[in-house]
Amino acid sequence: MRAVVFDRPHHFRVMDVDDPRPRPEQVRLRTVATGICGTDRHLLAGGFMARFPLIPGHEIVAEVESLGECVAGLSIGDLVAVDNTVLCGHCAPCRRDQPLYCDHFFSLGVNGPGGFADLLVARAEKCFPLDGLEPMTAVLTEPLACAIHGADVLALRPGSDVLLFGAGPTGLLLAQLLVHGGAARVTVAAPSPHKLDVARHLGADETVRMDRSDPQASLRRLRALAPSGFDAVIEATGAPAVLAMCPEMTRTGGTVLVYGMAGADDTVPFSPYEIFSRELTIKGSFAQTHRFDRALLFLRTGRIRTDGIITDRFPLERFGDALSAVAGSTSVKAVVMG
């Protein structure tokens, strides 16, 4: 089969590799669509959980091609969204009901073979039938599941005034969750006018264009919207410089949510006295597990909309073009088609 292989930092090939074989509790899947994520760029650089060689791709929609001998509840030909997380269930974090921090955490496309390939294998219980949901909508199940985890961590109070930095795919999904989850107002700030247009289309109450050449002017516009600060400020870009601005934009007693993934060696200068004296809360949102059922329900009901998010589609052999597209200002989400 063909697969994208990250064989060392900053280098990949599209090449022929052996077809995977399912174990008794697994299914073999033929990939239909796999989303490009910012995490893929971190992995290609050798960051996060990268183990080379790696077949990346963790936002997966696929068709069941064959069944392991112990599999029930799925049929050949079923279209499924694949939960990429595999947890041991018996380590100390799992026993403490913290499965996201499983000592043996295994993630398809992150530290195990993923969806940028013709075929992959997955545990049967991690395959969620689409039941008529369009694949190009279902391909956003995994990023929406991550956004749901972020909303769970934030635990927003009804009537809150929320600022979200970043209008990438998960930022746009998270903004919608906040709109439906009790926020009185959601403001999205980002440098791309096109992405801000999408944010407005999907329900953001206010948008502010961040001018990279004059960030202070952009912050003044945000302060004019909320002179006393926002109840919750969410950093969804992964840029340390943006996170550094978040405490000053947060109301006394408010919360900063670190949602975007920065580099492992990045640091941000905070004033401990400001956190102490204004009783600010800083939370992190890492990934997702056990969120696929809720994500699929949101997508099936249309409560979370996806129109305008997927802007680019590429065949597997043009994986490099897909990576380049998501670095642009007009591309929101790129998908590699099987």
N, C-alpha and C positions, 0 to 999 in steps of 0.2 A: 504494500500500500504506500501511498504518498503521505509524507508528514513534514511539517516544519520542525526542525531540530535546532535548538540552541546548543551549540557544541562547546562554546567558550564565551566569556564575556564579550559583548558587543559584536557577536558573529553568529549568524544562523544560515542554514541551508534548507531548501526544499528538496527532499531526497526520498528514495525508496527504502522502506524498513520492513521488517517482518510483520505479518498480520498478527494482532494479539489474539490469544485464545482465552475464552472465559473459563473461570473456575466454576464449581458446582453452584455457588450462590450468586454468580454474576450473569450479566447479559452482554452480548457483543452488540455494539451500536454502530450504525452508519451515520456519519455526521451530516446534518442538514444546514445548520448555521451556528457559528461561534462568534461571539462578540469580542472585539479588541478592547482591552481595559488598560488604564494607566499602570496597573500592576505588571502587565506584560513588559512594559518598558523597563520597569525596575528589575524584573527578572533577567531580561536580556543584558542588563548592565552588571549582573552578578549579585544583585541585592535581594532583599527579602529572604525567601526560603529557597533560592535557586540551587538546584543540584544538576550539574551538567554530566552527560547530555540530557536535555529535557525537551519533551514535546509539550509546548505550552497550550493555553486555551482552557479557561475555566467557566465561561458563560455559554453553556452548551445546550443546543436542541438537536435531537438525533432520532433516528428510526431504529426500532429493535430489529436486529438482523438474525440473531440466534440466541437461544436460551440455555443457561447452565442446567444441569440435570435436577437441581433442587429448587428451581425457580417456579413460583406460582403467582398468579395475579397479573401477569403481563403476557402479551401475545406478539408473535412475529408480525411486523408491520406497524405496531403502535408507535406514534410520535410522542416523545417524552422530553420534558425538561430535566436536566441532570443536576442534582445537588452534588457539587464537587467535593464536599467535605466528608471525610471518612474518620470515624472516631473509635477508639478502642473500647470505651465503656467501663473499663476496670481500673484505670490509673487513679491517682489521688485527685486531680482536678475533676475527672469524670464523676467520681464518687461524691464530690462536693457540689454537684450540679453546676460545674463550670466546664462543660464539654468543649467550649471554644478554645480552652487552654490545655486540651488533651496532650499528655506527654508524648503521644505517638500520632499527633495530628498529621493526617495525610490528605492532600488536596490535589485533585485531578487538575493538571495544567500548571500547578505551582511547585510541588515537589514530587509529582508523579505524572505519568503520561496523560495528556489532555486532549482537547477537541480540535486542535489545528492539524487534523489528520483525516484520512478517509474513514478510519475505523478506530474505536476505542472500546474498552471494557469498563463496566461500572457495576457496583453492587445493585441488585434488583430493587432493594428498598429505597435506593437513592434516585430512582427513576419515576418521575411524576407524569402520568398521562396528560396530554394537552386537552383531550376531550373536546376537540373542535376549535380550540384557541389557535389563531394563526401563528405559525412559527416565527414570523418577524416581530410579533408582539411577545411571544413566549421567550425569545432570546434575551429579553430584559428581566427575566425572573431572578437570576442570581444577583445582578446589581440592585434590583428592588428589594430582595431579601436583605442585602447589606444595609440599604436605607432604612428598612423596618427595624433592624437591630439598632441603628443609630437613633431612631426615634424612641425606641424602648429605653436606651441609655439616657437620652436627654430628659425623658419624663416631663414633657412640657406642661406647664400649668395653663388651664384655659384662660383665654384673654391675653396671652403674652404677645409682646411685640418682638419679632424675630428678624435678625439680620443674617443672611447666608452669603458668605464669600464663595463664589464659584458657580458657574453655570454649565459644568460638564454633565454627562449623563446621570451619574448618581446624585449630583446636586439638584438637577431638575426633578428627579424622582423624589428626593427627600423634601424639596420645597412643597411638592404636592401633598405629601404625607402631613406636613406641618399645617398646610391650608385646611386639610380635612381633620386635623387632630387637635384643634382648639386654639390655634394662633389667631389673634385678632387682626394681625397684619404681618405679612411676610414680605421682606425686602430682599432682593437678590442683587448683588454687586459683582460685576465681572468686566473684563476689558473688551470682550467681543460684542459689538452691537447685534450681530446675528443671533448669538446665543441668548442675549437679553430679550430679543424679540420672541424667541421660543419660550423663555421663562414667563413673559407676559401672557402669551397664548395659553400656557398651561396653568395660569391662575395666580401668578405672583402679583401682589398688590402694588408694589413699587419696584423699579429697577434703577440702578445707578451705574453708569459706565465708569470703571476705574481707569484713570489715565496714568499709564505707567510712567510717563514723563513728568507728571505732577500729582503724585499720590495724595499730597496734602489737600489739594483742591477737591479731590474726590471725597476725602474724609470730611471736609467741611460740608459737602452736600449731604452726607449721611448724618452728620451732627444736626443739621437743620431739620432733618426728619424726626430725630429723637434727641432733643437737647440734653435730656438726663441720661441718655444711653438706652440700649436695647436690653430687654429682659434676657434674651439668649442670643449669642453670637456664635455662628457655626463656621469653622474654617474647612472648606471642602475643596481646596486647591492643592494642598500638599506643599505650598510654598512657605518656608519659614518666615520670610519678610511679611507675609500676610498675617500669619499667626501672631507675630509680634505686635500687630496693630489691634488685635482683638480685645485685650483687656480695657484699653481706653475707650472702646466703643460700647462697653458693657455697663449697664446700670448697676449701681451699688446693690449687692446681694444677688446679682445675676450669675449666669452660667456661660462659660466658654466650652464649646464642644469641638475637640480635635477630631475631625472626620476624614480629611484628606491625608494621604500617606506621603510623608516626607522621607528623605534618605535616613538610614540608620545612624549616620554620623552627624546629621544636622542638629544644631542647637538654636535656641531662641532666648534672648535676654528678657527676663521678666523682673519686675520689681517685687520682691517678696513682701515689702511693706504695703504695696498697693493691694496685693491679694489678701493680706492679713487685715488691713485697716478697712477695706471695703467689702470684706467677706465674700470675695468672688469664689466661685466653684469652677474648677477645670476638670472636664471629663474627656475620656478617650473612647472612640468606637473603632474596634479592630476589624471585624469581618462579619460573618454570619454563620449560624448553624440553627437548625430547627425553625427556619422562617419561610421555607418554600411554599407550604400550604397557604399561608396568609398572602404571600406575594402573588400566587396564582389566582386567589380569590379576588384580590384587588384588580388584577388584569382582566379577569373574566367579566367582572361587573362593569368595567370601564371607569371605576372611580379613580383609578390612576391611569392617566392617558399617556400614550407613547408617540402620538403623531408629532413629527418634527424632530424626534430624537435621533432616529437612524437616518443618516444622511448619505452614507457611502456603503457600497457592496463590492466585494472583490472575490475573485476565485482564489483558491489556495495558492496557486503559483505566483500570485501577486501580493503575497503577504507583506513584503517590504513596502509596497505602495500603500497598503492599509495602515501600516505603522506611521508612515509619513503623513497620511491624510489627517489622522487624529491630532497631529501637532499643529495643524493649521487653525485659523481663527473662524473659518466658516463650517468646518466639519464638526459635528457634535459626536456622532457615534459611527464607527465603521464595523461592518460585519463581514466575516469570511464565510462564503457559501460552500457547502459540501458538493 
